[in-house]
Amino acid sequence: MTPPSDNDDDEAEQLSPRVVHYHQTKQGTESANSKFNTMMLACILAIIGFLGIQIWNMNDRLARVETNVSTLLGRP
């Protein structure tokens, strides 16, 4: 047999909102994965920057070649 309970307390307990705060911290492999992802992002950005500079320089060189070819073709 269950002990008698106060109905007012049960109703108040059911009606009161329960707030649960969750806190997540980076520990162990999550921190290692975060560092690895940051390093990979830095490497990818460096590669893209290097390729961008090379393409920019190649564009400049091709413009010079075009100028030289047009000068050579324009000679009598």
C-alpha positions in Angstrom: 0.0 0.0 0.0 1.3 3.4 -0.9 1.6 6.1 1.7 -0.8 9.0 1.5 0.5 12.0 -0.4 -0.5 15.5 -0.5 -2.3 16.2 -3.9 -1.4 19.9 -3.8 2.3 19.1 -3.8 2.0 16.6 -6.7 0.0 19.1 -8.8 2.5 21.9 -8.1 5.4 19.6 -9.0 3.8 18.6 -12.3 2.9 22.2 -13.2 6.3 23.8 -12.4 8.6 24.0 -15.4 11.8 22.0 -15.2 14.8 23.7 -16.7 17.8 21.5 -17.6 21.0 23.1 -18.6 23.4 21.0 -20.7 27.0 21.9 -20.9 29.3 20.4 -23.4 33.1 20.7 -23.2 35.7 19.7 -25.7 37.7 16.9 -24.2 39.8 14.1 -25.6 39.3 13.2 -29.2 36.9 16.1 -29.9 39.7 18.6 -29.1 42.2 16.6 -31.2 39.7 16.5 -34.1 39.2 20.3 -33.8 42.9 20.9 -33.9 43.3 18.6 -36.9 40.4 20.3 -38.7 42.0 23.7 -38.1 45.3 22.5 -39.4 43.7 21.0 -42.5 41.8 24.2 -43.1 45.0 26.2 -42.9 46.8 23.9 -45.3 44.0 24.0 -47.8 43.9 27.8 -47.6 47.7 28.0 -48.1 47.4 25.7 -51.2 44.6 27.7 -52.7 46.5 30.9 -52.1 49.7 29.5 -53.7 47.7 28.3 -56.7 46.0 31.6 -57.0 49.3 33.5 -57.1 50.7 31.0 -59.7 47.6 31.5 -61.9 47.9 35.3 -61.6 51.6 35.1 -62.6 50.8 32.8 -65.5 48.2 35.3 -66.7 50.8 38.0 -66.7 53.3 35.8 -68.6 50.7 34.9 -71.2 49.9 38.6 -71.7 53.6 39.2 -72.4 53.8 36.3 -74.8 50.7 37.6 -76.6 52.3 41.0 -77.0 55.5 39.5 -78.3 53.7 37.3 -80.8 51.6 40.2 -82.1 54.7 42.3 -82.4 56.5 39.5 -84.4 53.5 38.9 -86.6 53.2 42.6 -87.3 56.7 42.9 -88.7 57.0 43.1 -92.5 
